Amino acid sequence: MARRITIIGGGFGGLTAAISAAEEGAEVTLHEAHRRLGGRARTAQGPYRTNEGPHAFYRRGPHWAWLRRRGLVGPLARIPVGDLLRMRYRLDGRLRALPPLGISRLATRRDAPVGRTFLGWASEVAGERTARAAANFVAVATFHHDPGLLSAAFTQERLRRAAGLPPEAVYPVGGWQSVIDRMSARALELGVRIETGSRLEALPPTNNPIIVATSLDAARRLLDDDRLTGESGRTLLLDLAVRSRRGDAFVVSDLDGTGWVERFTAQDRSLAPAGEQLVQAQLPLAPGESKESGLARAEQLLDLGFRGWRERTVWRRTAVAAGRTGAVDRPGTTWRDRPSVDRGDGVYLVGDQVAAPGVLSEVSFGSALEAVSLALVRGRVRQFSR
C-alpha cells in the first residue's frame, strides 16, 4: 500500500515537501487556504508583478541545485552591467558608489562566534564604524531593525551571502510566481492532490503523517502548541511604479540605518508596463516604530537614488509585514534552538522559523526535505510493525 501524507500549506515549503514526498512514491494531499498557491512567494497578477517584499534566490543555496535539477527555475533575469554599476550606499548622509572596504573583509571571515553580538565582534575586527555599516547592510537578508544585536555567526553568514562577488542573488523571469507555477505543475504530474481554498481549523483525523507548512503563528494555532514561538523581523514594505528615467539607481542600501530599495525592472522588464519601472523597498521597523516613520526613511532613500520620483509615481502600495520574515538568532543561539521539525505523533513542521539551516527561503526548503524524510521513515516503521 502506498504511504499517505497530508500537507497543510501551499507555499514554497509545502510544495517542496509535496514534490519530494511524491517522488518517493507517497500519496500526497496538499491543502492551501487561499485560492492561489505560493504563500509569500506569490507574485501579483499585474500590471505590476510585485512580490511580498523584495525576493531573490541565492544561487549557492541547497534549494537552487534541487530546483535546477528538476527544471523548476526557468529563465533567469540578468542584471545589465550598467545597472550593477548603479548600486548606491547611503553613508554619513551621502550617497556613495562603494561601501567601506572593511565590509568585504568582514564578509570573508569564517570565525564569527555564536555567543557574541555581531556589532561587538565586528567592531574588534574592523572598527565600530565599519561594523555598524556592515550590520545595517545585512538588514536586506534579515529584515531586522538592528542585525548588530544578533549572533555574530548568524549575521556574518548573511553578510557573506549578501555581499559576495559575483552577486549570489538571481531573479526568475516573471517573479517567484513563475517558479511556484512550475512547482505546482510538477506536483500535479506526480499525482499530488492539491485542494485550494481549503482552510483547516484543526489537524485532520488520520494515522498518516501530517506536514504543517504554514507560518509559525498559524502552526501554533493549528497545533494548539504555545511552544511554537520565535523572534522575527517587522518590516515596512513599499512598492512603487514610476515613469522611467535614465540615471535612476539600481539599489540604494542604507548604511546609516537599515533599509533597502531596489529597482526590479532593471533585470526583468516584464514586471511593469513599458515606460515604467517597479521599485520595491523594505525598511525594518524597530519595536514601537510606526509605519509612518518607516515610510519617511524609505522616502529619504528614494530622494537620494530616484530624482523626481514623487512626480513620476503612477502607482503606490505600502504594507507592514510582522513575524513573517524568517527567524533571527540572538547571541548564544543557533538554528538548532528554533522549534523542531518533528513535533511528535506523526506531525512535522516546515517553515522559515524552524530548526533548519540556511538563509531566508532555504530554511523552509531544508525543513521540508527533513519533514518528508522523517515522515517516510515513520510510515515505513508503521507498515513493517503491522
C-alpha positions as CSV (number, residue, x, y, z in Angstrom):
1,M,0.0,0.0,0.0
2,A,1.4,3.5,-0.9
3,R,2.2,5.7,2.0
4,R,-0.1,8.7,2.5
5,I,1.0,12.2,3.6
6,T,-1.1,15.3,4.3
7,I,0.5,18.7,3.8
8,I,-1.1,21.9,5.1
9,G,0.2,25.0,3.3
10,G,0.9,25.5,-0.4
11,G,3.8,27.9,-0.2
12,F,7.4,27.2,-1.2
13,G,8.0,24.9,1.7
14,G,4.7,23.0,1.3
15,L,5.3,22.5,-2.5
16,T,8.9,21.4,-1.9
17,A,7.6,18.8,0.6
18,A,4.8,17.7,-1.8
19,I,7.2,17.1,-4.7
20,S,9.8,15.4,-2.6
21,A,7.2,13.0,-1.0
22,A,5.5,12.2,-4.3
23,E,8.9,11.4,-5.9
24,E,9.3,8.8,-3.2
25,G,6.0,7.2,-4.1
26,A,3.8,8.7,-1.4
27,E,0.2,9.6,-2.0
28,V,0.1,13.3,-1.1
29,T,-2.8,15.6,-0.5
30,L,-2.0,19.3,-0.1
31,H,-4.4,21.8,1.5
32,E,-4.0,25.5,0.8
33,A,-6.2,28.1,2.5
34,H,-6.0,30.6,-0.4
35,R,-7.2,30.2,-4.0
36,R,-3.7,30.6,-5.3
37,L,-0.7,28.6,-4.3
38,G,2.6,30.3,-3.2
39,G,2.2,31.9,0.2
40,R,4.7,34.8,0.4
41,A,6.2,33.6,-2.9
42,R,3.0,34.7,-4.7
43,T,3.5,37.4,-7.4
44,A,0.7,39.8,-8.1
45,Q,-1.0,39.2,-11.4
46,G,-0.4,42.6,-12.7
47,P,0.1,45.1,-14.2
48,Y,2.7,45.4,-11.5
49,R,4.1,42.0,-10.7
50,T,5.2,42.5,-7.1
51,N,6.2,40.0,-4.5
52,E,5.5,40.4,-0.8
53,G,8.7,42.4,-0.3
54,P,12.0,42.0,-2.3
55,H,12.6,38.4,-3.4
56,A,15.6,36.8,-5.0
57,F,17.3,33.3,-5.0
58,Y,20.8,32.9,-3.5
59,R,22.2,30.6,-6.1
60,R,24.7,28.9,-3.8
61,G,21.8,27.6,-1.6
62,P,20.8,24.0,-1.5
63,H,17.3,24.7,-2.9
64,W,18.9,26.2,-6.0
65,A,20.5,22.9,-7.2
66,W,17.4,21.0,-6.3
67,L,15.1,23.2,-8.4
68,R,17.6,23.3,-11.3
69,R,17.8,19.5,-11.5
70,R,14.0,19.4,-11.9
71,G,13.8,22.2,-14.4
72,L,11.8,24.3,-12.0
73,V,13.8,27.5,-12.0
74,G,13.1,28.5,-15.6
75,P,14.6,31.5,-17.4
76,L,16.6,34.0,-15.3
77,A,16.6,37.7,-15.5
78,R,20.0,39.1,-15.9
79,I,21.1,42.4,-14.4
80,P,22.7,44.6,-17.1
81,V,26.3,45.6,-16.2
82,G,25.4,49.3,-16.4
83,D,22.8,48.7,-13.7
84,L,25.2,46.8,-11.5
85,L,27.4,49.8,-11.6
86,R,24.5,51.8,-10.2
87,M,24.4,50.2,-6.8
88,R,24.5,53.0,-4.3
89,Y,25.0,53.2,-0.5
90,R,24.0,55.9,2.0
91,L,26.7,56.6,4.5
92,D,27.2,59.6,6.6
93,G,24.1,61.1,5.0
94,R,25.6,61.0,1.5
95,L,25.1,58.7,-1.5
96,R,28.2,56.7,-2.3
97,A,29.2,54.4,-5.2
98,L,31.1,52.0,-2.9
99,P,30.6,50.7,0.7
100,P,33.5,50.8,3.2
101,L,36.2,48.3,2.1
102,G,36.1,46.8,5.6
103,I,32.7,45.3,4.8
104,S,34.3,43.0,2.2
105,R,36.9,41.8,4.8
106,L,34.2,41.1,7.3
107,A,32.2,39.2,4.7
108,T,35.1,36.8,4.1
109,R,35.6,35.8,7.7
110,R,34.7,32.4,8.9
111,D,35.4,32.7,12.6
112,A,32.4,34.8,13.8
113,P,31.3,33.4,17.2
114,V,27.8,32.3,18.1
115,G,27.9,33.7,21.6
116,R,28.7,37.3,20.9
117,T,26.8,40.1,19.1
118,F,27.8,40.8,15.6
119,L,28.5,44.5,16.4
120,G,30.7,43.6,19.4
121,W,32.8,41.1,17.4
122,A,32.9,43.0,14.2
123,S,34.0,46.2,16.0
124,E,37.1,44.5,17.2
125,V,37.9,43.1,13.8
126,A,37.1,46.1,11.6
127,G,36.3,49.1,13.8
128,E,32.9,50.3,15.1
129,R,32.1,52.5,12.1
130,T,32.6,49.7,9.6
131,A,30.9,47.1,11.9
132,R,27.8,49.3,12.2
133,A,27.7,49.8,8.4
134,A,28.0,46.1,7.8
135,A,25.3,45.3,10.3
136,N,23.0,47.8,8.6
137,F,23.7,46.3,5.2
138,V,22.7,42.8,6.4
139,A,19.2,44.1,7.0
140,V,18.4,43.1,3.4
141,A,18.9,39.4,4.4
142,T,17.4,39.5,7.9
143,F,14.5,42.1,7.8
144,H,15.7,43.0,11.3
145,H,15.9,46.6,12.6
146,D,19.4,46.0,14.2
147,P,21.3,43.0,12.9
148,G,24.3,44.1,15.1
149,L,22.4,42.8,18.1
150,L,22.1,39.3,16.7
151,S,24.5,36.4,17.0
152,A,27.8,37.2,15.2
153,A,27.8,33.8,13.5
154,F,24.2,34.3,12.3
155,T,24.7,37.9,10.9
156,Q,28.1,37.2,9.4
157,E,26.8,34.3,7.4
158,R,24.2,36.5,5.9
159,L,26.7,39.2,5.2
160,R,28.9,36.7,3.4
161,R,25.9,35.6,1.2
162,A,24.5,39.1,0.5
163,A,27.9,40.8,-0.1
164,G,29.6,38.1,-2.1
165,L,31.1,38.7,-5.5
166,P,29.9,37.9,-8.1
167,P,26.5,38.5,-6.5
168,E,24.6,35.4,-5.4
169,A,21.2,36.9,-6.0
170,V,19.3,35.7,-9.1
171,Y,15.8,36.5,-10.3
172,P,13.4,34.2,-12.1
173,V,11.7,36.0,-15.1
174,G,8.2,36.9,-14.1
175,G,8.8,36.9,-10.4
176,W,8.7,34.0,-7.9
177,Q,5.2,33.1,-9.1
178,S,6.8,31.5,-12.2
179,V,8.7,29.1,-10.0
180,I,5.6,28.4,-7.9
181,D,3.6,27.6,-11.1
182,R,6.3,25.2,-12.3
183,M,6.4,23.5,-8.9
184,S,2.7,23.1,-8.7
185,A,2.6,21.7,-12.3
186,R,5.4,19.2,-11.3
187,A,3.4,18.2,-8.2
188,L,0.3,17.6,-10.2
189,E,2.3,15.5,-12.7
190,L,3.5,13.4,-9.8
191,G,-0.1,12.8,-8.7
192,V,-0.3,15.2,-5.8
193,R,-3.9,16.1,-4.9
194,I,-4.0,19.9,-4.5
195,E,-7.0,21.5,-2.7
196,T,-7.0,25.3,-2.8
197,G,-9.5,27.3,-0.8
198,S,-9.2,24.6,1.8
199,R,-8.6,26.3,5.2
200,L,-8.2,23.8,8.0
201,E,-9.0,24.8,11.6
202,A,-7.7,21.6,13.1
203,L,-5.5,18.7,12.1
204,P,-7.4,16.2,10.0
205,P,-8.1,12.9,11.8
206,T,-5.6,10.4,10.3
207,N,-3.0,7.9,11.3
208,N,-0.8,9.0,8.4
209,P,1.9,11.7,8.7
210,I,0.9,15.4,8.6
211,I,3.3,18.1,7.5
212,V,2.3,21.6,8.6
213,A,3.9,24.1,6.2
214,T,2.5,27.4,7.4
215,S,3.7,30.5,9.3
216,L,4.7,29.8,12.8
217,D,1.7,31.8,14.1
218,A,-0.7,29.7,12.1
219,A,1.0,26.5,13.1
220,R,0.8,27.4,16.8
221,R,-3.0,27.9,16.5
222,L,-3.4,24.7,14.4
223,L,-1.4,22.5,16.7
224,D,-2.6,24.4,19.9
225,D,1.1,24.5,20.9
226,D,2.3,27.6,22.8
227,R,5.9,26.4,22.4
228,L,5.8,27.4,18.7
229,T,7.2,30.9,19.1
230,G,10.2,32.7,17.6
231,E,11.7,36.1,17.0
232,S,11.4,37.6,13.5
233,G,11.6,40.9,11.8
234,R,8.9,43.6,11.4
235,T,9.3,45.4,8.2
236,L,7.7,48.2,6.2
237,L,7.2,47.2,2.5
238,L,6.8,49.9,-0.1
239,D,6.1,49.2,-3.8
240,L,6.2,52.0,-6.4
241,A,5.7,52.2,-10.1
242,V,7.5,55.2,-11.5
243,R,7.9,56.5,-15.0
244,S,11.3,55.6,-16.4
245,R,14.1,58.0,-16.2
246,R,17.8,57.5,-17.1
247,G,20.1,57.8,-14.2
248,D,17.9,56.0,-11.5
249,A,19.9,53.9,-9.1
250,F,19.6,50.1,-9.3
251,V,19.9,49.7,-5.5
252,V,20.1,52.1,-2.6
253,S,21.3,50.4,0.6
254,D,21.1,52.4,3.8
255,L,24.3,52.0,5.8
256,D,23.4,54.8,8.3
257,G,20.2,52.9,9.3
258,T,18.6,49.8,7.9
259,G,16.8,49.7,4.6
260,W,17.0,48.6,1.0
261,V,15.4,50.0,-2.2
262,E,15.7,48.1,-5.4
263,R,14.6,48.7,-9.0
264,F,13.4,45.3,-10.0
265,T,12.6,46.1,-13.6
266,A,16.4,46.7,-14.1
267,Q,16.7,42.9,-14.6
268,D,13.1,42.0,-15.6
269,R,11.1,44.4,-17.8
270,S,8.1,42.1,-17.6
271,L,7.3,43.2,-14.1
272,A,5.8,46.6,-15.2
273,P,4.3,48.1,-18.3
274,A,6.5,49.7,-20.9
275,G,7.9,53.1,-19.9
276,E,7.5,52.3,-16.2
277,Q,9.8,50.9,-13.5
278,L,8.9,48.8,-10.5
279,V,10.7,49.8,-7.3
280,Q,10.4,47.8,-4.1
281,A,11.7,48.7,-0.7
282,Q,11.9,47.1,2.7
283,L,12.6,49.1,5.8
284,P,12.9,47.1,9.1
285,L,11.0,48.7,11.9
286,A,12.3,48.9,15.4
287,P,10.0,47.9,18.3
288,G,7.4,50.6,18.7
289,E,8.4,52.4,15.4
290,S,5.4,53.5,13.4
291,K,4.6,52.7,9.8
292,E,4.8,56.5,9.1
293,S,8.4,56.6,10.5
294,G,9.4,53.7,8.2
295,L,7.8,55.5,5.2
296,A,9.7,58.7,6.0
297,R,13.0,56.7,6.0
298,A,12.1,55.0,2.7
299,E,11.3,58.3,1.1
300,Q,14.8,59.7,2.2
301,L,16.4,56.8,0.3
302,L,14.2,57.4,-2.8
303,D,15.1,61.1,-2.7
304,L,18.8,60.1,-2.9
305,G,18.6,57.5,-5.6
306,F,15.5,58.3,-7.7
307,R,15.4,62.0,-8.5
308,G,11.9,63.4,-9.0
309,W,10.3,60.1,-8.0
310,R,7.2,61.7,-6.5
311,E,6.2,63.4,-9.7
312,R,6.9,60.2,-11.7
313,T,4.9,57.9,-9.4
314,V,1.9,56.2,-11.1
315,W,1.1,53.5,-8.5
316,R,2.0,53.0,-4.9
317,R,1.3,50.4,-2.2
318,T,2.5,50.0,1.4
319,A,2.2,47.3,4.0
320,V,3.8,46.1,7.2
321,A,5.0,42.5,7.4
322,A,5.2,41.3,11.1
323,G,6.5,38.0,12.1
324,R,6.7,36.8,8.5
325,T,10.3,37.5,7.6
326,G,12.2,34.4,8.8
327,A,13.9,33.5,12.0
328,V,16.7,35.6,13.7
329,D,19.2,34.1,16.2
330,R,20.3,36.0,19.3
331,P,23.8,35.6,20.7
332,G,24.2,32.1,22.2
333,T,21.6,30.5,19.9
334,T,21.6,28.9,16.5
335,W,19.1,27.4,14.2
336,R,19.1,24.3,16.3
337,D,17.4,26.2,19.1
338,R,14.3,27.0,17.0
339,P,11.1,24.9,17.1
340,S,12.0,21.4,15.9
341,V,10.7,19.9,12.7
342,D,9.4,16.7,14.4
343,R,6.5,17.6,16.7
344,G,5.7,14.1,17.7
345,D,2.7,11.9,16.9
346,G,3.4,11.9,13.2
347,V,3.3,15.8,12.9
348,Y,6.1,17.7,11.2
349,L,6.7,21.4,10.9
350,V,8.0,23.3,7.9
351,G,8.8,27.0,7.6
352,D,11.4,29.7,7.7
353,Q,11.4,29.9,11.5
354,V,12.0,26.3,12.4
355,A,15.1,24.2,13.1
356,A,16.9,24.0,9.7
357,P,20.0,25.8,8.4
358,G,20.2,28.3,5.6
359,V,19.2,31.8,4.7
360,L,15.6,33.0,4.2
361,S,13.7,30.6,2.0
362,E,16.5,28.0,2.3
363,V,15.2,27.3,5.9
364,S,11.7,26.4,4.5
365,F,13.4,24.2,1.9
366,G,15.6,22.4,4.3
367,S,12.9,21.8,6.8
368,A,10.6,20.5,4.0
369,L,13.1,17.8,3.0
370,E,13.7,16.8,6.6
371,A,10.0,16.6,7.3
372,V,9.4,14.3,4.3
373,S,12.4,12.1,5.3
374,L,11.1,11.7,8.8
375,A,7.5,11.2,7.7
376,L,8.5,8.4,5.2
377,V,10.7,6.7,7.8
378,R,7.7,6.7,10.2
379,G,5.5,5.4,7.5
380,R,7.8,2.5,6.8
381,V,8.1,1.7,10.5
382,R,4.3,1.6,10.9
383,Q,4.0,-0.5,7.8
384,F,6.6,-3.1,9.0
385,S,5.1,-3.2,12.5
386,R,1.7,-4.3,11.3
